[in-house]
Protein backbone atom coordinates (compact mmCIF):
# COMPACT_ATOMS: atom_id res chain seq x y z
CA UNK A 1 0.00 0.00 0.00
CA UNK A 2 2.92 2.35 -0.62
CA UNK A 3 0.74 4.42 -2.98
CA UNK A 4 -1.69 5.20 -0.12
CA UNK A 5 -1.57 8.15 2.31
CA UNK A 6 -3.58 8.27 5.52
CA UNK A 7 -4.92 11.78 6.18
CA UNK A 8 -5.22 12.26 9.95
CA UNK A 9 -7.03 15.40 11.17
CA UNK A 10 -5.58 15.85 14.65
CA UNK A 11 -6.99 18.94 16.36
CA UNK A 12 -6.40 18.71 20.14
CA UNK A 13 -5.56 15.00 20.00
CA UNK A 14 -2.29 14.97 21.96
CA UNK A 15 -3.44 12.06 24.15
CA UNK A 16 -4.67 9.71 21.44
CA UNK A 17 -2.53 10.60 18.40
CA UNK A 18 0.73 8.88 19.58
CA UNK A 19 -1.18 5.65 20.24
CA UNK A 20 -2.82 5.75 16.80
CA UNK A 21 0.43 6.56 14.98
CA UNK A 22 2.28 3.75 16.76
CA UNK A 23 -0.38 1.26 15.61
CA UNK A 24 0.08 2.35 11.98
CA UNK A 25 3.87 2.45 11.63
CA UNK A 26 4.16 -1.22 10.68
CA UNK A 27 1.97 -0.65 7.59
CA UNK A 28 3.52 0.08 4.19
CA UNK A 29 1.91 3.48 3.62
CA UNK A 30 2.41 7.21 4.17
CA UNK A 31 0.80 9.43 6.81
CA UNK A 32 -0.11 13.12 6.82
CA UNK A 33 -1.10 14.64 10.17
CA UNK A 34 -3.14 17.80 9.57
CA UNK A 35 -3.71 20.52 12.19
CA UNK A 36 -3.14 24.20 13.04
CA UNK A 37 0.31 25.62 13.83
CA UNK A 38 -0.83 26.79 17.27
CA UNK A 39 -1.86 23.27 18.41
CA UNK A 40 1.49 22.83 20.16
CA UNK A 41 0.51 20.02 22.52
CA UNK A 42 -0.55 17.81 19.61
CA UNK A 43 2.44 18.80 17.49
CA UNK A 44 4.81 17.87 20.31
CA UNK A 45 3.10 14.49 20.74
CA UNK A 46 3.75 13.36 17.15
CA UNK A 47 6.07 10.39 16.73
CA UNK A 48 9.08 11.31 14.59
CA UNK A 49 9.23 8.93 11.64
CA UNK A 50 10.03 9.19 7.92
CA UNK A 51 6.54 7.92 7.07
CA UNK A 52 4.86 10.85 8.83
CA UNK A 53 4.49 14.35 7.37
CA UNK A 54 3.09 17.29 9.30
CA UNK A 55 0.69 19.57 7.39
CA UNK A 56 -0.50 22.93 8.71
CA UNK A 57 -4.00 23.87 7.59
CA UNK A 58 -4.59 27.52 6.68
CA UNK A 59 -7.91 27.99 8.49
CA UNK A 60 -9.99 26.46 11.27
CA UNK A 61 -12.31 23.54 10.69
CA UNK A 62 -12.51 19.78 10.20
CA UNK A 63 -13.31 20.13 6.52
CA UNK A 64 -10.45 22.58 5.98
CA UNK A 65 -8.02 20.19 7.67
CA UNK A 66 -9.10 17.37 5.37
CA UNK A 67 -9.51 19.05 2.00
CA UNK A 68 -6.23 20.98 2.18
CA UNK A 69 -4.27 17.92 3.28
CA UNK A 70 -5.83 15.70 0.58
CA UNK A 71 -5.05 18.32 -2.06
CA UNK A 72 -1.46 18.33 -0.72
CA UNK A 73 -1.29 14.52 -0.95
CA UNK A 74 0.97 13.14 -3.71
CA UNK A 75 0.03 9.43 -3.68
CA UNK A 76 -2.52 7.74 -5.94
CA UNK A 77 -4.87 6.99 -3.05
CA UNK A 78 -5.78 8.63 0.26
CA UNK A 79 -7.76 7.52 3.28
CA UNK A 80 -9.23 9.69 6.05
CA UNK A 81 -8.21 8.18 9.38
CA UNK A 82 -9.23 9.81 12.66
CA UNK A 83 -6.67 10.53 15.39
CA UNK A 84 -8.99 9.52 18.23
CA UNK A 85 -8.47 5.75 18.05
CA UNK A 86 -11.99 4.94 16.85
CA UNK A 87 -11.07 3.53 13.41
CA UNK A 88 -9.87 -0.05 12.77
CA UNK A 89 -6.78 -0.15 10.56
CA UNK A 90 -7.69 -3.76 9.70
CA UNK A 91 -10.33 -2.32 7.31
CA UNK A 92 -7.63 -0.69 5.20
CA UNK A 93 -6.70 -3.88 3.31
CA UNK A 94 -10.24 -4.50 2.07
CA UNK A 95 -10.76 -0.83 1.23
CA UNK A 96 -7.47 -0.83 -0.69
CA UNK A 97 -8.55 -3.78 -2.83
CA UNK A 98 -11.90 -2.15 -3.64
CA UNK A 99 -10.47 1.30 -4.44
CA UNK A 100 -8.68 -0.14 -7.47
CA UNK A 101 -12.02 -0.42 -9.29
CA UNK A 102 -13.78 2.56 -7.65
CA UNK A 103 -13.30 6.28 -7.13
CA UNK A 104 -14.23 6.03 -3.43
CA UNK A 105 -14.83 3.37 -0.78
CA UNK A 106 -16.98 4.28 2.23
CA UNK A 107 -17.51 2.47 5.51
CA UNK A 108 -20.70 2.19 7.53
CA UNK A 109 -21.44 1.36 11.15
CA UNK A 110 -25.05 0.50 10.31
CA UNK A 111 -24.58 -2.68 8.30
CA UNK A 112 -23.60 -5.98 9.96
CA UNK A 113 -21.03 -6.84 11.21
CA UNK A 114 -20.42 -3.10 11.66
CA UNK A 115 -21.32 -1.23 14.82
CA UNK A 116 -20.15 1.48 17.21
CA UNK A 117 -19.02 1.94 20.79
CA UNK A 118 -18.91 5.73 20.33
CA UNK A 119 -22.21 6.63 18.63
CA UNK A 120 -24.75 8.55 20.75
CA UNK A 121 -28.51 8.59 20.24
CA UNK A 122 -28.25 12.10 18.78
CA UNK A 123 -25.48 11.26 16.30
CA UNK A 124 -27.23 7.97 15.43
CA UNK A 125 -30.50 9.71 14.60
CA UNK A 126 -28.69 12.50 12.75
CA UNK A 127 -26.79 10.03 10.59
CA UNK A 128 -29.94 8.06 9.83
CA UNK A 129 -31.82 11.25 8.88
CA UNK A 130 -29.12 12.71 6.63
CA UNK A 131 -28.35 9.33 5.05
CA UNK A 132 -32.02 8.91 4.15
CA UNK A 133 -32.14 12.47 2.85
CA UNK A 134 -29.08 11.76 0.69
CA UNK A 135 -30.86 8.74 -0.74
CA UNK A 136 -34.04 10.68 -1.52
CA UNK A 137 -32.43 13.84 -2.90
CA UNK A 138 -29.38 12.37 -4.66
CA UNK A 139 -30.00 8.58 -4.93
CA UNK A 140 -26.95 7.95 -2.73
CA UNK A 141 -26.54 4.35 -1.54
CA UNK A 142 -24.66 5.27 1.64
CA UNK A 143 -26.18 4.27 4.99
CA UNK A 144 -23.77 6.30 7.19
CA UNK A 145 -23.24 9.54 5.27
CA UNK A 146 -21.60 11.53 8.09
CA UNK A 147 -19.01 8.83 8.88
CA UNK A 148 -15.77 9.90 7.23
CA UNK A 149 -13.77 6.68 7.36
CA UNK A 150 -13.34 6.52 3.60
CA UNK A 151 -10.70 5.89 0.95
CA UNK A 152 -10.48 7.59 -2.43
CA UNK A 153 -8.48 8.15 -5.55
CA UNK A 154 -6.65 11.44 -4.97
CA UNK A 155 -7.26 12.66 -8.53
CA UNK A 156 -10.99 11.93 -8.22
CA UNK A 157 -11.17 13.98 -5.03
CA UNK A 158 -9.39 16.93 -6.62
CA UNK A 159 -11.88 16.96 -9.51
CA UNK A 160 -14.74 17.60 -7.05
CA UNK A 161 -13.31 20.95 -5.88
CA UNK A 162 -14.56 20.55 -2.31
CA UNK A 163 -15.08 23.92 -0.57
CA UNK A 164 -16.36 23.19 2.96
CA UNK A 165 -14.14 24.12 5.92
CA UNK A 166 -16.43 22.62 8.57
CA UNK A 167 -18.47 19.44 8.99
CA UNK A 168 -20.40 20.19 5.79
CA UNK A 169 -17.44 18.42 4.17
CA UNK A 170 -19.09 15.13 5.26
CA UNK A 171 -21.99 15.56 2.82
CA UNK A 172 -20.36 17.76 0.17
CA UNK A 173 -17.92 14.99 -0.78
CA UNK A 174 -20.38 12.10 -1.38
CA UNK A 175 -23.01 14.34 -2.97
CA UNK A 176 -20.58 15.90 -5.45
CA UNK A 177 -19.20 12.42 -6.11
CA UNK A 178 -22.72 11.25 -7.01
CA UNK A 179 -23.42 14.33 -9.15
CA UNK A 180 -20.19 13.61 -11.08
CA UNK A 181 -21.27 9.97 -11.60
CA UNK A 182 -18.21 8.52 -9.87
CA UNK A 183 -18.05 4.88 -8.76
CA UNK A 184 -18.13 3.87 -5.09
CA UNK A 185 -18.76 0.98 -2.73
CA UNK A 186 -19.59 0.71 0.99
CA UNK A 187 -18.35 -1.86 3.50
CA UNK A 188 -19.25 -2.45 7.17
CA UNK A 189 -16.87 -1.18 9.85
CA UNK A 190 -16.78 -1.15 13.64
CA UNK A 191 -16.13 2.11 15.48
CA UNK A 192 -14.31 1.84 18.81
CA UNK A 193 -14.71 4.20 21.75
CA UNK A 194 -12.37 7.16 21.28
CA UNK A 195 -9.22 7.03 23.44
CA UNK A 196 -9.53 10.50 24.99
CA UNK A 197 -11.31 13.83 24.72
CA UNK A 198 -14.75 14.68 23.42
CA UNK A 199 -16.44 14.66 20.04
CA UNK A 200 -15.86 17.93 18.22
CA UNK A 201 -19.27 17.92 16.54
CA UNK A 202 -21.93 20.37 17.75
CA UNK A 203 -24.89 18.18 16.86
CA UNK A 204 -27.51 20.90 16.40
CA UNK A 205 -25.37 23.69 14.92
CA UNK A 206 -23.47 21.38 12.57
CA UNK A 207 -26.67 19.49 11.73
CA UNK A 208 -28.32 22.73 10.61
CA UNK A 209 -25.31 23.66 8.46
CA UNK A 210 -25.28 20.19 6.90
CA UNK A 211 -28.99 20.47 6.05
CA UNK A 212 -28.46 23.86 4.39
CA UNK A 213 -25.52 22.43 2.43
CA UNK A 214 -27.62 19.53 1.15
CA UNK A 215 -30.36 21.90 0.01
CA UNK A 216 -27.78 24.11 -1.75
CA UNK A 217 -26.23 21.14 -3.53
CA UNK A 218 -29.67 19.84 -4.50
CA UNK A 219 -30.45 23.17 -6.14
CA UNK A 220 -27.07 23.30 -7.89
CA UNK A 221 -27.68 19.83 -9.33
CA UNK A 222 -30.39 21.26 -11.58
CA UNK A 223 -28.32 24.24 -12.68
CA UNK A 224 -25.76 21.74 -14.03
CA UNK A 225 -28.32 20.21 -16.37
C-alpha contacts under 8 A as a table, 3 or more apart, distances in Angstrom:
res1	aa1	res2	aa2	distance
1	X	4	X	5.47
1	X	27	X	7.87
1	X	28	X	5.47
1	X	29	X	5.37
1	X	96	X	7.54
2	X	5	X	7.89
2	X	28	X	5.35
2	X	29	X	4.50
2	X	30	X	6.84
3	X	29	X	6.77
3	X	30	X	7.86
3	X	75	X	5.11
3	X	76	X	5.52
3	X	77	X	6.17
4	X	29	X	5.47
4	X	30	X	6.27
4	X	75	X	5.79
4	X	76	X	6.41
4	X	77	X	4.67
4	X	78	X	5.35
4	X	79	X	7.34
5	X	29	X	5.96
5	X	30	X	4.49
5	X	31	X	5.25
5	X	32	X	6.87
5	X	73	X	7.16
5	X	75	X	6.33
5	X	77	X	6.40
5	X	78	X	4.71
5	X	79	X	6.30
6	X	29	X	7.53
6	X	30	X	6.23
6	X	31	X	4.71
6	X	32	X	6.10
6	X	78	X	5.72
6	X	79	X	4.81
6	X	80	X	5.85
6	X	81	X	6.03
7	X	31	X	6.22
7	X	32	X	5.04
7	X	33	X	6.23
7	X	34	X	7.14
7	X	66	X	7.03
7	X	69	X	6.82
7	X	70	X	6.89
7	X	78	X	6.76
7	X	79	X	5.88
7	X	80	X	4.79
7	X	81	X	5.83
8	X	31	X	7.35
8	X	32	X	6.05
8	X	33	X	4.76
8	X	34	X	5.93
8	X	66	X	7.89
8	X	80	X	6.16
8	X	81	X	5.09
8	X	82	X	5.43
8	X	83	X	5.89
9	X	33	X	6.06
9	X	34	X	4.84
9	X	35	X	6.18
9	X	62	X	7.08
9	X	65	X	6.01
9	X	66	X	6.47
9	X	80	X	7.99
9	X	81	X	7.54
9	X	82	X	6.19
9	X	83	X	6.46
10	X	13	X	5.41
10	X	17	X	7.14
10	X	33	X	6.45
10	X	34	X	5.97
10	X	35	X	5.60
10	X	42	X	7.33
10	X	82	X	7.33
10	X	83	X	5.48
11	X	34	X	7.89
11	X	35	X	5.53
11	X	36	X	7.31
11	X	39	X	7.02
11	X	42	X	7.31
12	X	39	X	6.66
12	X	41	X	7.43
12	X	42	X	5.94
13	X	16	X	5.55
13	X	17	X	5.58
13	X	42	X	5.75
13	X	83	X	6.52
13	X	84	X	6.70
13	X	196	X	7.81
13	X	197	X	7.54
14	X	17	X	5.65
14	X	18	X	7.21
14	X	41	X	5.80
14	X	42	X	4.07
14	X	43	X	7.55
14	X	44	X	7.84
14	X	45	X	5.55
14	X	46	X	7.89
15	X	18	X	6.96
15	X	19	X	7.84
15	X	42	X	7.87
15	X	45	X	7.76
15	X	195	X	7.71
15	X	196	X	6.35
16	X	19	X	5.48
16	X	20	X	6.37
16	X	83	X	6.43
16	X	84	X	5.39
16	X	85	X	6.46
16	X	195	X	5.65
16	X	196	X	6.08
17	X	20	X	5.11
17	X	21	X	6.06
17	X	42	X	7.58
17	X	45	X	7.23
17	X	46	X	6.97
17	X	83	X	5.12
17	X	84	X	6.55
17	X	85	X	7.68
18	X	21	X	5.16
18	X	22	X	6.06
18	X	45	X	6.20
18	X	46	X	5.93
18	X	47	X	6.23
19	X	22	X	5.26
19	X	23	X	6.43
19	X	85	X	7.61
20	X	23	X	5.25
20	X	24	X	6.58
20	X	83	X	6.29
20	X	84	X	7.37
20	X	85	X	5.79
21	X	24	X	5.18
21	X	25	X	6.31
21	X	46	X	7.88
21	X	47	X	7.03
22	X	25	X	5.52
22	X	47	X	7.64
23	X	26	X	7.15
24	X	27	X	5.64
24	X	89	X	7.44
25	X	28	X	7.82
25	X	51	X	7.61
29	X	51	X	7.28
30	X	51	X	5.09
30	X	52	X	6.39
31	X	51	X	5.94
31	X	52	X	4.75
31	X	53	X	6.18
32	X	52	X	5.83
32	X	53	X	4.80
32	X	54	X	5.81
32	X	55	X	6.52
32	X	69	X	7.26
32	X	73	X	7.98
33	X	52	X	7.19
33	X	53	X	6.26
33	X	54	X	5.04
33	X	55	X	5.94
34	X	54	X	6.26
34	X	55	X	4.75
34	X	56	X	5.83
34	X	57	X	6.44
34	X	65	X	5.75
34	X	66	X	7.30
34	X	69	X	6.39
35	X	39	X	7.05
35	X	55	X	6.58
35	X	56	X	5.31
35	X	57	X	5.71
35	X	65	X	6.26
36	X	39	X	5.60
36	X	56	X	5.23
36	X	57	X	5.53
36	X	58	X	7.33
36	X	59	X	7.61
36	X	60	X	7.43
37	X	40	X	7.02
37	X	56	X	5.83
37	X	57	X	7.78
39	X	42	X	5.73
39	X	43	X	6.28
40	X	43	X	4.93
40	X	44	X	5.97
41	X	44	X	5.30
41	X	45	X	6.36
42	X	45	X	5.06
42	X	46	X	6.66
43	X	46	X	5.60
48	X	52	X	7.16
49	X	52	X	5.54
50	X	53	X	7.59
55	X	69	X	6.66
57	X	60	X	7.49
57	X	64	X	6.78
57	X	65	X	5.46
57	X	68	X	6.53
57	X	69	X	7.36
58	X	64	X	7.70
59	X	64	X	6.48
59	X	65	X	7.84
59	X	165	X	7.77
60	X	64	X	6.58
60	X	65	X	7.49
60	X	165	X	7.17
60	X	166	X	7.97
61	X	64	X	5.15
61	X	65	X	6.23
61	X	165	X	5.15
61	X	166	X	4.72
61	X	167	X	7.60
62	X	65	X	5.17
62	X	66	X	6.39
62	X	165	X	6.31
62	X	166	X	5.11
62	X	167	X	6.09
62	X	169	X	7.91
63	X	66	X	5.16
63	X	67	X	6.00
63	X	164	X	5.60
63	X	165	X	4.12
63	X	166	X	4.49
63	X	167	X	5.77
63	X	168	X	7.13
63	X	169	X	5.06
63	X	170	X	7.75
64	X	67	X	5.40
64	X	68	X	5.90
64	X	164	X	6.66
64	X	165	X	4.00
64	X	166	X	6.51
65	X	68	X	5.82
65	X	69	X	6.21
65	X	165	X	7.48
66	X	69	X	5.29
66	X	70	X	6.03
66	X	80	X	7.72
67	X	70	X	5.18
67	X	71	X	6.08
67	X	162	X	6.80
67	X	163	X	7.83
67	X	165	X	7.90
68	X	71	X	5.15
68	X	72	X	6.18
69	X	72	X	4.89
69	X	73	X	6.18
70	X	73	X	4.93
70	X	78	X	7.08
70	X	154	X	7.05
70	X	157	X	7.94
71	X	154	X	7.65
71	X	158	X	6.45
73	X	78	X	7.50
73	X	154	X	7.38
74	X	154	X	7.91
75	X	78	X	7.06
75	X	154	X	7.10
76	X	153	X	5.98
76	X	154	X	5.63
76	X	155	X	7.30
77	X	151	X	7.16
77	X	152	X	5.68
77	X	153	X	4.55
77	X	154	X	5.17
78	X	151	X	5.67
78	X	152	X	5.51
78	X	153	X	6.42
78	X	154	X	5.99
79	X	149	X	7.31
79	X	150	X	5.67
79	X	151	X	4.09
79	X	152	X	6.32
80	X	148	X	6.65
80	X	149	X	5.60
80	X	150	X	5.73
80	X	151	X	6.52
81	X	87	X	6.79
81	X	149	X	6.10
81	X	150	X	7.90
82	X	85	X	6.79
82	X	86	X	6.99
82	X	87	X	6.59
82	X	149	X	7.66
83	X	86	X	7.85
84	X	87	X	7.97
84	X	194	X	5.13
84	X	195	X	5.77
84	X	196	X	6.85
85	X	88	X	7.96
85	X	192	X	7.06
85	X	193	X	7.42
85	X	194	X	5.26
85	X	195	X	5.59
86	X	118	X	7.79
86	X	191	X	5.20
86	X	192	X	4.34
86	X	193	X	5.66
86	X	194	X	4.97
86	X	195	X	7.44
87	X	149	X	7.34
87	X	190	X	7.39
87	X	191	X	5.65
87	X	192	X	6.51
88	X	91	X	5.93
88	X	92	X	7.93
88	X	189	X	7.67
88	X	190	X	7.06
88	X	191	X	7.16
88	X	192	X	7.73
89	X	92	X	5.46
90	X	93	X	6.47
91	X	94	X	5.68
91	X	95	X	6.28
91	X	189	X	7.10
92	X	95	X	5.05
92	X	96	X	5.89
93	X	96	X	5.09
93	X	97	X	6.41
94	X	97	X	5.23
94	X	98	X	6.39
95	X	98	X	5.17
95	X	99	X	6.06
95	X	105	X	6.18
95	X	151	X	6.73
95	X	187	X	7.99
96	X	99	X	5.25
96	X	100	X	6.92
96	X	151	X	7.64
97	X	100	X	5.89
98	X	101	X	5.91
98	X	102	X	6.46
98	X	105	X	6.87
98	X	185	X	7.60
99	X	102	X	4.78
99	X	103	X	6.33
99	X	104	X	6.13
99	X	105	X	6.06
99	X	151	X	7.09
99	X	152	X	6.60
99	X	153	X	7.22
100	X	103	X	7.92
102	X	105	X	6.99
102	X	152	X	7.96
102	X	153	X	7.99
102	X	182	X	7.76
102	X	183	X	4.99
102	X	184	X	5.22
102	X	185	X	7.18
103	X	152	X	5.64
103	X	153	X	5.41
103	X	156	X	6.20
103	X	182	X	6.06
103	X	183	X	5.21
103	X	184	X	5.78
104	X	150	X	7.10
104	X	151	X	5.63
104	X	152	X	4.18
104	X	153	X	6.48
104	X	182	X	7.97
104	X	183	X	6.66
104	X	184	X	4.76
104	X	185	X	6.82
105	X	150	X	5.60
105	X	151	X	5.14
105	X	152	X	6.28
105	X	184	X	5.45
105	X	185	X	4.99
105	X	186	X	5.74
105	X	187	X	7.62
106	X	142	X	7.76
106	X	148	X	7.62
106	X	149	X	6.51
106	X	150	X	4.49
106	X	151	X	6.61
106	X	184	X	7.42
106	X	185	X	6.21
106	X	186	X	4.59
106	X	187	X	6.42
107	X	144	X	7.53
107	X	147	X	7.36
107	X	148	X	7.83
107	X	149	X	5.93
107	X	150	X	6.12
107	X	186	X	5.28
107	X	187	X	4.84
107	X	188	X	5.48
107	X	189	X	5.70
108	X	111	X	6.28
108	X	114	X	6.72
108	X	142	X	7.74
108	X	143	X	6.39
108	X	144	X	5.14
108	X	147	X	6.98
108	X	186	X	6.80
108	X	187	X	6.17
108	X	188	X	4.88
108	X	189	X	5.60
108	X	190	X	7.99
109	X	112	X	7.74
109	X	114	X	4.60
109	X	115	X	4.50
109	X	116	X	6.19
109	X	144	X	6.75
109	X	188	X	5.93
109	X	189	X	5.39
109	X	190	X	5.85
109	X	191	X	6.89
110	X	114	X	6.02
110	X	115	X	6.10
110	X	143	X	6.62
110	X	144	X	6.71
110	X	188	X	7.23
111	X	114	X	5.36
111	X	115	X	7.44
111	X	143	X	7.87
111	X	187	X	7.90
111	X	188	X	5.45
112	X	115	X	7.17
112	X	188	X	6.25
113	X	188	X	6.22
113	X	189	X	7.16
113	X	190	X	7.50
114	X	188	X	4.69
114	X	189	X	4.43
114	X	190	X	4.57
114	X	191	X	7.75
115	X	189	X	6.68
115	X	190	X	4.69
115	X	191	X	6.20
116	X	119	X	5.73
116	X	190	X	5.56
116	X	191	X	4.42
116	X	192	X	6.07
116	X	193	X	7.60
117	X	191	X	6.04
117	X	192	X	5.11
117	X	193	X	4.96
118	X	191	X	6.66
118	X	192	X	6.21
118	X	193	X	4.70
118	X	194	X	6.76
119	X	123	X	6.13
119	X	124	X	6.10
120	X	123	X	5.26
120	X	124	X	5.90
121	X	124	X	5.02
121	X	125	X	6.09
122	X	125	X	5.32
122	X	126	X	6.06
122	X	203	X	7.20
123	X	126	X	4.94
123	X	127	X	5.98
123	X	203	X	6.97
124	X	127	X	5.27
124	X	128	X	6.22
125	X	128	X	5.08
125	X	129	X	6.06
126	X	129	X	5.13
126	X	130	X	6.14
126	X	203	X	7.98
126	X	207	X	7.34
127	X	130	X	5.32
127	X	131	X	5.80
127	X	144	X	5.88
127	X	145	X	6.42
127	X	146	X	5.95
128	X	131	X	5.19
128	X	132	X	6.11
128	X	143	X	7.20
128	X	144	X	6.93
129	X	132	X	5.28
129	X	133	X	6.16
130	X	133	X	4.85
130	X	134	X	6.01
130	X	145	X	6.81
130	X	146	X	7.75
130	X	211	X	7.78
131	X	134	X	5.04
131	X	135	X	6.34
131	X	142	X	6.46
131	X	143	X	5.50
131	X	144	X	5.89
131	X	145	X	5.12
131	X	146	X	7.73
132	X	135	X	5.03
132	X	136	X	6.28
132	X	143	X	7.51
133	X	136	X	5.09
133	X	137	X	5.92
134	X	137	X	5.34
134	X	138	X	5.40
134	X	139	X	6.53
134	X	140	X	5.55
134	X	142	X	7.91
134	X	145	X	7.75
134	X	175	X	7.55
134	X	214	X	7.92
135	X	138	X	5.55
135	X	139	X	4.28
135	X	140	X	4.46
135	X	141	X	6.21
135	X	142	X	7.50
136	X	139	X	5.69
136	X	140	X	7.69
137	X	218	X	6.79
138	X	175	X	6.88
138	X	178	X	7.16
138	X	179	X	7.71
138	X	218	X	7.48
140	X	174	X	7.89
140	X	175	X	7.52
140	X	178	X	6.87
142	X	145	X	5.78
142	X	186	X	6.85
144	X	147	X	5.65
145	X	148	X	7.73
145	X	170	X	6.96
145	X	171	X	6.62
145	X	174	X	7.67
146	X	170	X	5.22
146	X	171	X	6.65
147	X	170	X	7.27
148	X	170	X	6.49
152	X	156	X	7.26
152	X	157	X	6.94
153	X	156	X	5.27
153	X	157	X	6.44
154	X	157	X	5.19
154	X	158	X	6.36
155	X	158	X	5.14
155	X	159	X	6.39
156	X	159	X	5.26
156	X	160	X	6.90
157	X	160	X	5.47
157	X	161	X	7.34
157	X	162	X	7.87
158	X	161	X	5.67
158	X	162	X	7.64
160	X	173	X	7.50
160	X	176	X	6.28
160	X	177	X	6.90
160	X	180	X	7.87
162	X	169	X	7.40
162	X	172	X	6.90
162	X	173	X	6.68
163	X	169	X	7.64
164	X	167	X	7.41
164	X	168	X	5.77
164	X	169	X	5.04
164	X	172	X	7.30
165	X	168	X	7.39
165	X	169	X	6.82
166	X	169	X	6.17
167	X	170	X	5.73
167	X	201	X	7.75
167	X	206	X	6.46
167	X	210	X	7.16
168	X	171	X	5.72
168	X	172	X	6.11
168	X	206	X	7.54
168	X	209	X	6.58
168	X	210	X	5.01
168	X	213	X	6.52
169	X	172	X	4.99
169	X	173	X	6.04
170	X	173	X	6.15
170	X	174	X	7.41
171	X	174	X	5.68
171	X	175	X	6.01
171	X	210	X	6.99
171	X	213	X	7.73
171	X	214	X	7.09
172	X	175	X	5.35
172	X	176	X	5.93
172	X	213	X	7.31
172	X	214	X	7.53
172	X	217	X	7.72
173	X	176	X	5.45
173	X	177	X	6.06
174	X	177	X	4.89
174	X	178	X	6.16
175	X	178	X	5.09
175	X	179	X	6.19
175	X	217	X	7.54
176	X	179	X	4.92
176	X	180	X	6.09
176	X	217	X	7.94
177	X	180	X	5.20
177	X	181	X	6.36
177	X	182	X	5.50
178	X	181	X	4.98
178	X	182	X	5.99
179	X	182	X	7.83
179	X	221	X	6.96
194	X	197	X	7.58
201	X	206	X	6.74
202	X	205	X	5.56
202	X	206	X	5.50
202	X	207	X	7.72
203	X	206	X	5.54
203	X	207	X	5.59
204	X	207	X	4.96
204	X	208	X	6.12
205	X	208	X	5.30
205	X	209	X	6.46
206	X	209	X	5.05
206	X	210	X	6.07
207	X	210	X	5.07
207	X	211	X	6.21
208	X	211	X	5.14
208	X	212	X	6.33
209	X	212	X	5.15
209	X	213	X	6.17
210	X	213	X	5.01
210	X	214	X	6.24
211	X	214	X	5.17
211	X	215	X	6.35
212	X	215	X	5.16
212	X	216	X	6.18
213	X	216	X	5.04
213	X	217	X	6.13
214	X	217	X	5.14
214	X	218	X	6.03
215	X	218	X	5.01
215	X	219	X	6.28
216	X	219	X	5.22
216	X	220	X	6.23
217	X	220	X	4.94
217	X	221	X	6.12
218	X	221	X	5.22
218	X	222	X	7.25
219	X	222	X	5.77
219	X	223	X	6.97
220	X	223	X	5.05
220	X	224	X	6.47
221	X	224	X	5.42
221	X	225	X	7.08
222	X	225	X	5.32
